[in-house]
Amino acid sequence: MKKFIYTIMAFSMLMWTISPALAAGDGLVDTELTRGQGGGTPPIIKAKWEMNGPYSELKGTDDDPADGAQFDAPGVWNGTRNYSICVVVTDPDGVDQVNGVYADVYYPEEIAFHPEDPNYPDQDNGGTDSTPDYGLSGCGAQLGDEIQLSKLDKDDGYELFCDTIRNNNNNLPTFYENPLGTGLYDYNEICDPDGELMKETAYVYCADASLRWEDPAGDYRIDIFADDSFGSMSDVASNYFTYLPLTAYEVDFSNVNYGEVQLNTHKRIPGDLDFGTTDRPTVRNIGNTRLYMKVKQDDMGLGTTDGVYNVKYDARVGNNEADWKDYYPEEWTVLEDILDLSQTEEMDFSILVTKFPSTQSTWTGTMTLGADEANFRECSCPNCP
């Protein structure tokens, strides 16, 4: 007798310019220049911070009360997390001599991400401290191009730094050392009625930037420097902000229909890589950490015999035969393999019924999906041959 079991879930033309051989060699010509030494005193960076963007809204906020800036990930496929970079700059020769203020953003120093290092392929059951996976991206590399900051007018700069941030988020900025050796700059020196922002001997400069949903969680370094019209350059001021970890995924299915299931016969339901085909399960990583998928299922009413469940399940992420994990009802099972940043993979499911406790035709139940954070890829392989 047929039995049906259901599970419910959540030109130009390309030209070869073959020039005549006019001279011996490979056509390369060396060039060089010498930077002018400048004639003035370099600009000075007094304080620096990151905050929720855009800077035109003068928010002065971040997403955690800890010192410095912390930002939540968007948790949306192809999403971006907008933030702003700001700094207080002065110049002993007059603030009007400031020519430009620039920022460089760098990935976390000790975190790598895809692609995997072809010299050290991903480990089976890897991604652990003892058997790590290795990546070629990140590892302190610069994120994007250099960014130029824009000068805020006096009122906006004062409101942002001296009112909003000082009164509501005063541990957000990093203050820097006075080159005269008198200690760190502070709110009083910058914000007092006779302070530099009020007297317009310093200004706030800001720029908007963004992180992608797939950029790895961690501490990002930002270097800022300013130059002036004399060609003098300030010291580089560095600080860090934190991209807070988010382990998150989404699937394109809310139902797994096992269809007709024969006694003592595995029935597999295959997934695919096409996100949106609801009858072929697919999962993708929408967070900023690597993750393990995990699964738990009830017994769909099939019950037990001599204390042993009459049904057992299998599941896997991807199509590696060795990655199938079997599990009994009501137990969380962590699946192989790791779902990488922004990775899309199939999910396959299987069921095995060893006994039908009655003659009913249809059995239904509930499957629960979850995820655990997995280790990031590492930046080097110091102990590999």
Protein Blocks (a to p, Z undefined) as FASTA:
>chain_A
ZZddddddddddddddddddfbgcehiacddddddebjadcdddfbdcdddddfklonop
afbfbecjddddekighiacddddddddddfkbpklpmbdcddddddfkbccddddfklc
cdehihifklccddfeejhiaehjddddddddfklmmmmmmmmmmmmmmmlpccdddfkl
napadfklmmmmklmklnopaccddddddddfklccdddddddddddfkopacddddddd
ddddddddddfbfbdcebjadehiacdddddfbehiaklccdddfbfbdcdddddddeho
napaehiafbdcdddedjbfklpccddehiacdddddddehiacddddddddfbdfbfbf
bdcddddddddddddddfbdfkbZZ
